[in-house]
Amino acid sequence: MIPEIVEVPSFSDGAKSFLEGLIDNFSVEDALEVKNIERVTNHDVKAVEYFLKHKCQSNAEVAKVEIHFMCVFLYTLRLCTVLLF
């Protein structure tokens, strides 16, 4: 646990193994699933977010954590452009 963020407890070893398994076992089928989600969302980062939310539903400990990718390149670029001019 990060002392400054008490609302987010550390994951158990089982949850960490589950998440590492998502990485280690990522397949072509998983990539195609992300692409299919992207066709609907029209947003690559959001497609990965939705893919992970779906995959994490099978682990109760991980599923209760909100997955959200807040900062994507385009948003950062727009913010920087506004701040520069």
Buried (B, 14 or more C-beta within 10 A) or exposed (E): EEEEEEEEEEBEEEBEEBBEEBEEEEEEEEEEBBEEBBEEEEBBBBBBBBBBBEBBEEBEBBEEBEBEEEEEEEEEEEEEEEEEE
